[in-house]
Amino acid sequence: MERIIVGKEVTVNSVYFNNKKDLETFPKEMEFEGETYMFLNNGWRYLVHKGQEVVRVFSVTDGKADFRLKLDPSESHWTLLDIKPLAHA
């Protein structure tokens, strides 16, 4: 299935911390276009360097689709980059 490019700010209702020492934030639940998505696992986290800034990109799944989310450097806004529906969903 093809990725659907979104590029819209979303609300992440719930997060959890993967590393107690560094308090690495991971999305747990997201709202997008009136729907709530619960993520099954922490997926992958990528650090992307843009000059002096470090942007965090997360790849997570709800079991029906894969989502890529970006957490802005100020850690106050989440952007849904894209969605890829899973073939078996």
Secondary structure, 3 states (H helix, E strand, C coil): CCCEEEEEEEEEEEEEECCCCCCCEEEEEEEECCEEEECCCCCEEEEEEECCEEEEEEEEECCCEEEEEEECCCCCCEEEEEEEECCCC
